[in-house]
């Protein structure tokens, strides 16, 4: 499974606070996700909910690759490396996966 981490550490719209045992589900979007998600539309769109694979799917994947890129995600990468696994920071769950890989570009790694 190839994933990216959101600015608040979400994985595939599994927002902070999402239990790690959920399968696919409809989720309420965090304010950060609603704001940043506007970049995918040519006009303003009201965003409320999303459909996502759950963290349980991520943990059951054979291999997980988490890609974090850009200077705007440097704090996300730093928090991931220096924090414990916590549902309030969903990206941290990759630390629990037996075959996970973290790919950072130089800009995302600048605080490490």
C-alpha positions in Angstrom: 0.0 0.0 0.0 1.3 3.4 -0.9 0.2 6.3 1.3 0.9 9.9 1.9 0.5 11.7 5.3 -1.7 14.8 5.6 -0.7 18.0 7.4 -2.4 16.7 10.6 -0.9 13.2 10.2 -4.0 11.6 8.6 -3.6 8.6 6.4 -6.0 8.2 3.6 -8.6 10.4 5.4 -8.2 8.5 8.7 -8.2 11.7 10.7 -6.6 12.2 14.1 -8.5 10.1 16.7 -9.5 7.4 14.3 -9.4 4.0 16.1 -6.7 1.7 14.6 -9.1 -1.2 14.4 -11.5 0.3 11.8 -12.1 -1.1 8.3 -13.4 1.1 5.4 -15.6 3.8 6.7 -17.1 7.3 6.1 -15.3 9.9 8.1 -15.9 13.4 9.1 -13.1 15.6 7.7 -10.9 17.7 10.0 -10.8 21.4 9.4 -7.2 21.2 8.1 -8.2 18.5 5.6 -11.2 20.6 4.4 -9.0 23.6 3.8 -6.2 21.8 2.1 -8.6 19.6 0.1 -9.7 22.7 -1.8 -6.6 22.4 -4.0 -8.2 19.5 -5.8 -11.1 21.6 -7.1 -11.3 24.4 -9.6 -13.9 26.3 -7.4 -14.7 26.3 -3.7 -16.5 23.1 -2.7 -18.0 22.4 0.8 -16.2 19.4 2.1 -17.6 17.5 5.0 -17.0 13.8 4.8 -14.8 11.3 3.0 -14.7 7.6 2.3 -11.5 5.8 3.2 -9.9 2.4 3.7 -9.4 2.0 7.5 -6.2 1.8 9.4 -6.9 -1.9 9.9 -6.6 -2.3 6.1 -3.2 -0.5 6.3 -2.0 -2.8 9.0 -3.0 -5.9 7.0 -1.3 -4.8 3.8 1.8 -6.9 2.9 4.0 -3.8 2.6 3.3 -0.2 3.5 5.2 2.7 1.9 4.6 6.1 3.5 5.8 9.0 1.3 6.3 12.4 2.8 7.6 15.2 0.6 8.0 19.0 0.6 9.2 21.5 3.2 5.5 22.0 4.3 5.6 18.4 5.7 8.9 18.7 7.6 7.1 18.9 10.9 4.9 15.9 10.0 8.0 13.9 9.3 9.8 15.1 12.4 6.8 14.2 14.6 6.5 10.8 13.0 10.1 9.9 13.7 10.1 11.3 17.2 6.7 10.3 18.6 5.1 7.1 19.9 2.3 5.3 18.1 -0.9 7.3 18.8 -4.4 7.4 17.2 -4.2 11.2 17.5 -1.4 11.0 14.9 -2.5 8.3 12.5 0.7 8.3 10.4 2.4 6.8 13.5 0.7 3.5 12.9 3.2 2.5 10.3 5.6 1.9 13.2 3.4 -1.1 14.1 3.6 -2.6 10.6 6.3 -5.3 10.2 7.2 -4.3 6.6 6.8 -0.5 6.4 9.0 2.0 4.6 9.2 5.7 5.0 10.3 7.8 2.0 11.3 11.4 2.6 12.7 13.9 0.3 15.4 16.3 1.5 12.9 19.1 2.2 10.6 16.9 4.3 13.7 15.6 6.2 15.1 19.0 7.0 14.2 18.9 10.7 15.7 15.5 11.3 
